[in-house]
Amino acid sequence: MNNAQLHRSLIRREIDIAIARPALDDAEITTRKLGDEPLVLAAPDTLDLPKGAVDLRQLAGEAFVLYPEFPRPSFADFVLNACAGLGIEMARRLFTMDFQTAIALVSVGEGVAIVPQSVGSVQRTGVRFHDIANPLAQTGVSVNHRLDEQGVHVRNFAAIAQKVARKTF
């Protein structure tokens, strides 16, 4: 589920807990931060980029693959706002519904994408992951549940998630 679906499902009591990126923002939801993760650039391996970190301003002519397209606001808006904050323009934007499709489009040369660093930890054919020279805001991962949730299973899950996250982040 994307964040909007996670939020809606929590409020409707269809699910008890949600791991989200970025955090769900609602007065009825408790959010516990698990950690922050830097963003990296996913680029086709055919794109001639310098070794080391890439300055995103060098990519002004490239299409940026963003996800998800709907619902908004979403991770796409997080990336757009972070880039705008650094004065980075994305003249050409291509929206898709999920990061798997975004990475697939990058692998066939349709554009570049800005993704969480963990996405780049797994090798993907046709894609190279690069650090960003002008670092963008980090993206947070959180565990979320309703304020009125009293179940021991939810409290235990959130505690275990935080413990595992401390080792990961």
N, C-alpha and C positions, 0 to 999 in steps of 0.2 A: 504494500500500500504506500502511496505517497503521503506527505504530511497532512494534506487536507482530508484524505480518507482516514488516516490514523486519528486525527482530531475528531472527526464526525463519529467514528466507531467508538471512541472512548466515551464521548458525551452520550451516545445512544446506548451505552452499556453492552455493546456487541463484543468488545474486547476489554480486558482488565488493565493491560499495560502496553506501552508502545515505546520502542526504541526509535528515536527520530533525529533527523539532521535537516535543518537546524531545529532547535527546541520548539516545542509547541507553546504558544503564548495564549493563555486563557486563565482567567481568575478561578475557574473551577478545576484546574489541573495543577497537580504538583509536578514540578520539573526538577530532576536531579542531574546535574551536569556530570557526564562521564569523562569528557576530555575534549581537547581541541586538536585539530588536525590542520596542517598547512595545505594549501592548494598547490597543484602542479599543472603543468601544461601537457596535454596529450596531443601529439602531432603525428601526421603520417610519416613513416620512415623514409619517404621519398622527398620530404621537404628539407631543403638544405638550410640547416640551422647551425649556428656556432656551437662548439663544445662548451659545456658549462651551462650556467643559468641563462635563460632567454629573457630579453626585454620585450614585454608584450607590445610595446609601441612599434616594434619591428614587424608586427603581424597585421598592420592596419589594412592591408589588402586581402587578408585571408577571411574566409567565412568562419564564424564562431558557432559551434554546435552547442546549443543550450538545452537543458532539460530540467523539469518537465515543462511541456508547453501549457498544459492545464492540469489542475486548477492553479491559479495564481493568487497571492504571491507564493513563490516556491524557491527551490535552490537556484533556478535560473535568475530570479530577481536578486538573490544574494550575490551571485557572480556579477550581474550587471551593475549593481550598486557599488560593489567593491572596486570594479574597474573604473566606473565613473568617478569615484572618490580619488583615484590616482590620475584622472584626466585621460584615461584610455578609452578611445572610441571604438565601437564595434560597428562598422558601417554595414557589414553583411552578417545577418543572423539567420541561423537555421535551427528551428525548434523541433525537438523530438519528445517522446513521452518518458524515456528512461535512460539511464546512463549506459546500459548495454547497447542500445541502439545508437547512442551518441558515439561510443567507442567504435562500433562497427562502421559508422559513417566516416570517422577519422581514419580507420584502417584502409578504406578505399579512396582516400584523398579528397573527401568532400569538404574538409575544413579541419579546424583545431578545436579542442575543448579544454575547459578548465575543470579539473576534477579533484576530489580529495586525494591526498597522498596515498592512502591505502589502496585506491584503485590502481595506482601505478606499481604496486608491489607485486603484481602478477603480470608476467610477460604476455603480451598479446601480439599476434602476427600482424605486421603492417603498422604498428604503433610504437613510437618512442615517447618516453615520459621525461620531461625536463623540469628542473627547478625554475622558478620564476625570479628574475633578477630584481624586479620591483615587487616584493612580496605583497600579496593581497591579504585581506583579513582572513583569519583562520576560521574554519567551520567547526562548530561544536556538535557533539553527539550527546544525546541525553536520554534518560529513562523517564517516562511520564506516566502518571496515573491520576484518576479522579481524586479530588480532595477527600471525598466521603468514602473512599475505598478503605474498608477495614479488614479485608481478608489477609490472613497470615501469608498466604501464597504470594500475594503482591508485594508485601513488605520484604519477604525473604528473597524474591526474585530481584527486586531493586537493590538490596544489599549485596547479593552475589554479583550483579552486573557492575556495581561500583567497585567491588573488590577486584574483579577481573580487569576492569578498565584501568585501575591504578597500575597494573602490571603492563598493560598494553600501551597506554599513553605516557 
